[in-house]
Amino acid sequence: MPTVALIYPCGALFQRGEDRCQSNIDSSTATAMRACNDLGYAASVLKQKGFHVFLKDYQTERLDFQHLIADLKNNSVDLLMISTTNATVFKDLNIVASIKRSFANISVVLKSALFFDPPADLLTQLDLRNVDYLIGGESDFIIADLVQAHFFDKTRLANIGGILYKSEGQWVKTCFSSWRDDLDSLPFPDRSLMNNALYLRPDTQEKQATISVSRGCPSNCIFCLTPHISGKKLRIRSPENIFEEIKQCYEQFGIKNFFFKADTFTVNKSWTTALCDLIIASPLAGKIQWVANSRVHPLDQETLLKMKQAGCWLVAFGFESGSPESLEKMKKGTTVEQNKAAAEMAKKAGLKVYGFYLIGFPWEKKEHLLQTQKLMFDIDADFVELHIATPFYGTQLYDMAKAGGLIPDTVLGKDYFNAPTVGTKFLSIQEIERFRKTTILKYHLRASYILRKLKEAMFKPVILKNYIVFGLKLIGNTLKK
């Protein structure tokens, strides 16, 4: 059987498996690299079909192009799948071109949210001469059918949803209008091929697994890709299926820390409670810890206390803004008061809080930014990220920014820390970047914040060391902007 290579290519650290945000890890303040689950899922389904699989995360291992070339040769690779992002796509295509110069017969698949039902003008911005297929749908449900069709019957390509393939030199787009509900049918990511030691809980440096627990989101946030690429229907795995994956990670790979990947972990209270109860009633109770994202509403104290009892130590909220006007215009569906209440409930439950904020929406003036800054200090989260709103293709924000003349060139090759816009209708991008820098430094260099972190790390040398490392990285990244 043919050999398929699944890779994150060499380069800067990006959350390539997080199709919604595609975060720039090297430039972030407190974000850690998460496991390459998209590659792990692809490996599992391909191995079920009998294919030979090679998997490697070159960017996180900090390996160079020569290591990649050597691996392709040593493993006699026939087809290569690369997970790319909005920010890295140009560099990744250069890597593909270099690969094809050495291995002309290797077929290439690019997988990214960027290619979900892409408009024609997006494709014309990219040199795709060396690429055979684009996956924009959920690759774990697609890749095995695509590889089988490529090697054994290309007439089946037209029936595979969520892809683009070439026919007579032209890109042909298949159906992008449906999503699979049977999430429990997927095998777990193949962690035997993943270098699990690369993906660490940032404060303790222990191995941390990412577990995808749901997909889709019924919300309407104008900046978010999830409803576009994963649908507005919330699709959830059964608590039993999720728990079996947790148990496999613990028993087979010695992983005790987890990130539960979901945009809406707490929106279905009965489901959240059922998963927590399974953990609490199991031999893993008290032996594992985990992190989850949550909307600030709906949310209640009882759910957060149950999560804490089941091992949750941190909850991440997309507070986004301290401006009521901005929250309304971005269609967040929440209020400033709900932001504050959610943070207070989490703290009361004994959970640490990670707050995400966005500035630089087309309508924003200095007063909007100041309101967000005030909320950041009022909530006083344990960890924060202050991003500049990025108008990804497929979002309402992109359409708004484009119509307003705020995107002078392209959004490709850009990210939260390398904005593709000229700013807002009232503020230049330079003003927004200066505001972000000042706010980040002011927040983290407060005596009260530093003393709190030192107190948390007292008698915990590993945590103290990592807080210092992250602090220096934060200051360095912020100042160089």
N, C-alpha and C positions, 0 to 999 in steps of 0.2 A: 504493500500500500504506500501511497505517496506520503511525504513528510511535510507537515505544516508548522511554520514558525510563528509564534505569537509574541509580539514585543512592544515595549515602550522604548523608543530609540534613545540614543545618547543625546544629552542636552540638559537644559535647566529643568528643575523639578516642577512638574505640573500635575494636578489631580486629573490624570487622563481618563480614569474610570468614572469620574464624577461629571457626567454629561451636562448637568444643570449649571454648574458654576465653573468648572475647569480652572480651579484656583492656581495662581502662581505661588508655589510654596517658598521658593527662594526669596521672594520679595515680601512675604507676609510677615505679620507681627507674631502670631501665635499658632499658626496652622501647621499640623504635622502631616507627613505623607501617609496616605492610606493605601491599603493593599490593592493589588492589581486584579480585583475580582472579575473585571470584564474579560481579562485573559484567562483567568482560572475557570470561569464558566465555559468559555470557548474550548479550553483544553478538555474539560470533562465530556462535553457533548461530542467532540471529535473523536476522542478515544473510544466512546461507546460505539461509534461507527467503524472502528478499526483503523483509523489513521494514526500514523506516528506523529507525535507532537513534541516540539521544542518550545520552551517558554523562558523569556528572560526580560527583566526590567533594567535596561542599561542605564537609564537616567538616574535611578535611585542607587544603583550600585556604583555610580560615577565611573562607568566604563566608557572607553572611547570607541571611535568608529572602527579601528583596527580589530578590536575584540569582536565586534559585530560581524565583520567580514570573515574572520577566522571561524566563528561559530556557524555561519551559513555554509561555509565550505565543509567543515568537519561533520555537519549533520546532514549534508546532501539535501538541502531544503528545496522543495518544489514550489511551495506557495507560502507567501509571507503576509501576515496581517499586522498592520501597525495601527495602534490607537493614537489618534491625533487630536489636536484642540484648535480652537479659534486662534489662539495666540501663537501656536507653534507650527501651524500648517505649512508656511513657506519653508521653514528650516527642515521640516520633515520631508517635504517634497524634494529638497536638495539631497537629503540622505538617500531617498529612493532613487534619484537619478544616478548617484554614485554607485549604489548597489547594482543597478542594471548595467552599468559599464563593466562590472566584473562578472555578473551572473545574468546574462541576457535572457535565459530561459525561466527564471523565477517569475511567477505570476504574483501580482501585488494587489492586496485589498487594503483600502483605508477605511477605518471605522471612526465615526465621530457624529456628535449631534449636529455638527455643521452640515451634514449631508442628509438631514431629515427633510424630505420634500424640497430640495433646494431650488431657488429661483435661477433662471438661466444666467443672470448677470453675476451670480456668485461663481458659477463654474467657469465663466470666462476670465475671472481674475486669477485662476490657478492653472499652473502648467501640469496637466494630468496625462501627458503623453505616456508616461511610464507606469500608469496605474490602470489596472484591469477592472476593478470593481470598487464601488463605494457603498458602505453600509451606513444608513442613517437611522434604521429602526433598531429594535432591541437585538443586539448581536448574538446573545446567547440562544435566542430562538431561531436565528437566521443562519449562523455560520456553517453548521453541519450540512444543511440543505444546499447552501451556496457552493461549498467545497465539493460535495458529491456531484452537483450539476456541472461544475467546471471540469472535473476529471472524467465524468462518465456519460453525461447527457446534457449538453448546453441548451437544448430545446426547453428544459425545465426552468431556465432562469426567469422567464417572463411570469411564472406563477409564484415566484418567491417575493413576498411583500417586503418593503422597507429597504430596497437596494436600487442601485443604478449599475447597468452593465453596458458594454460597448457592442454595437451592432453596425457593421459597415462603417466604422470610424466615428459613429455618433453615439452620444450617451442616451440610453433608454431608461426611463424612470418607471418603476413598478408602483404598486398600490401602497399608499402611506396613510390609510384611513382607519386602520383597525389595530388592536392590541390583544395579546393573549391574556386570558384570565387564569390559566392553569399554572400558576407560579410554582406550586408544589411538585409539578412534574419535572422540573429541572433538577439535574444532579447538583450536588454542592460543588462550589469551585474546587478545582484540583489543587489543594494546598501542598501536595507532595511535589509538585513542579515549581511552586512559588517559593521564593526565598523569604520565608516568614520573618526572619530576623531583621529584615530591612524596614519593617513597618512597626513603629514603636509608639507606645503611649508617651507623650512628650515630657511629662513630669517625672516619671519613674524609669523610663527607657526600657520597660518590659514589652515583650511582643504583644501586639494588638491586632486582632482580626476585624475586618469589616464584614458585617452581615447585612445583606439587603433584605429588609423585612416587608417592604411594600413599594408600590410604584403608582404613579399618577397623582394628580392633585386637583380637587374641585375648585380651588381658589382662582382668582383672576389677576394676580399681580402682573403689572405691565412689563416688568423687567425680567420675569422668570421664564426659563425655557421648559420647565416641567410639563405644564398643560399642553404645550405644543408637541414635545417629543414623546411624552408618556401618556397623554390623554388626561381628561378631566375626571375620569372615573377612578376612584381609589381602589386599587387592586392589592389585596393583602395575602401574604402567606399564612397558613394556619399556624397557631402558636406551637403545635406539636412538631411541625416540620422545622420551624425556626429553632426550637429547643434541641432537636436532634443534631442540627449543624453546630450549635454551641457545644454540645457534648462531644461531638467528633473533634472539634478544635481543641478542647480541653484534654481529652483522653489520648488522641493520636499525635497532637502537635505541641502539647504543653502550653497552650495559649489560655491565659486567664483574664485577659482584658479585651473588650469588644467595643466597636462602634456600630450601633444599629442605624443603618442607612435608611432614612425615610424622611420625606418632607413633612409628614404629618403623623408622627409617632403617637401622639396623644389624642388625635381627633376622634378615634373610636374607643371610648372608655372601656367597654366590655372586652374588646380584643386586647388592649393594653394590659388590663387587669388579669386576663387569662394567661398571657405570657408570663407576667410577673409571678402569678401563683404557681405556674409550672416550675419556675426556677426556685421559688421559696420552698416548695415541697420536695425538691430533689436533693441528691447528695452534693450538688454543686452550690447549694445555699451557703453563703458566707465565703465561698472560694473564688468567685468571679466578680469582676467589676465592669461596668459598662457606661457608655455615653449615648445620648440620643438627642436629635433635634425635636423641637416642639413649636407649634404655633402658640401664641399667647392666649388665644381664644379659639375654641372652647378649651378650658383647663380648670381643674379644681384641686384643692389641697389634698383630698383623699387619694387622687391618682398619683400625685407627686410623692406622697408618703409611701404608697405601695411600691413605686419605682425605687425609692431609697431602700426599702426593705429587701428588694430583690437584687440589690447590688449596684444600682445607678449611683454614680458619684458626681456627674456633671450633666447639665441640660443646656443645650444651645438654642437661643431664640433669635429669630430675625426681627429685631425691634425696628430696624430700618430707619425710622425718623422720629424726631421729637416735634415735628410740625404737623398739626391736625390737617392742614391744607395738603401737605405732601402725602400723608397717609391716605387721604381721600382720593387724590388724583392718581396715585400709583395703584389704586384699587386693592389695597392691602386687606381691607375688611376688618381692621382693628383700630383701636384708639390709643392715644398716649396713656390714658388712665389704665387701659388693659395691659399695656407694656409694663407699667410700674407694678401693677397688681401681680402679674405673672412672675416677675423677678422677686418680689417680696414673698410670694408663696413658695418659690423654689428655695430661697434662703431659709425660710422657716422650716422647710422639710429637711434641712441639712445638706442641700445640694449646692455645688458650685455652679456659677452662672457664666456662660459664654455669650456675649452680646455681639450681634452683627448689625452694622449700620451702613446706610448708603447716602451719599451726597452727590449733587451735580445733576439732578433731574432738570429737564429743559426749562421749567417754570421757576426754578429756585433762585432766590436772591440771598443776600448775606443773612437776612433775618431767618430764613429757613435753616441755614447751616448753623446758626447760633442756637436755634431751638433744639437741633439734634445734638449739638455739643452739650447743652444743658442737660438733656435727658441722659446722655452718657455718664455725666458726673452724678446725676441724681440716682440712677440705678446702681452705679459703682460696681459693675460686674467684675468677676475675677479675671476674665480674659476678654479682650475686645478685638474686633477688626473693623476698621473704618474704610470702606471701599468707595471708589468713584463709580457711579452707575455706568455700566457698559451695555450699550444697545446691541445685543446679539441678534443675528438674523433669526427671524421667526417670532420675535417678541413685538408687542405693541409699542414698546419703548423705541425700537429700531424705526418703526414707521413714523413715530412722532418726531424723533430726532432728524430723520432724513427729510421729512416734510418741512421742518423748521430750518433747514440749511445748516445744521450743527455737525454734520459728518462731511468734512471736506474731501476725503479721499475714500478710505475703506475701513471697515471695522476689523478686517482680517489682520492677523499679526499683532493684535492689541489685547490688553487685559485690564483688570482693575487698577493696576499700577502704571499702565502705559495707555492712557485713555485715547480712544479714537475720535473723540469729539473736540470741538473748539471751546467747549464749555457749555454754559447755559445761555439763555437769551439775555441774561443780565450780568453774568460773571464769566471771565476768561478762564480757560483751563489752568493757567498759571496761578490765578487767584484761588481756585479750588484746591490745587495741589499744595499751595502754601498753607491754606487753612487746615488741610488734612495733616500736614507735617506738624504744625504748631499744636494741633489738638492731640495728636498721638503722643508727642513728647510731654505735653503738659499733663496728660492723663497718667502716664506711667512714671513720671518723675516726681509725683506727689510724695511727700514724706509719709503720709498715711498709707498709701498703696505699697510703698517699699517696705515699711515696717510690718504690714500685714503679711506680705510674702515671706519676709524673714521669720516671722512667728510661725507660719505654716511649715516652713522647712527646718525649724529648730530640731536638732537631733536626727535629721534626715539628710545626710550628706549628699546622696544621689539627687534628691529633689532640689536641694540648695544649689548644687552644681548646675543643674539644668535650668533653673530659674536665672542664674547668672548668665549662662550661655544664651538663653532666649532674650534676656535683657540687652546684652551687648549686640545681638543680631538686630533687635528692634531698633536700637539707637542708630546703628550703622546703616540699616536699610532706609530709615527715615531721613537721616542727614544727607545721604547721597542723592536723595531725590531733589 
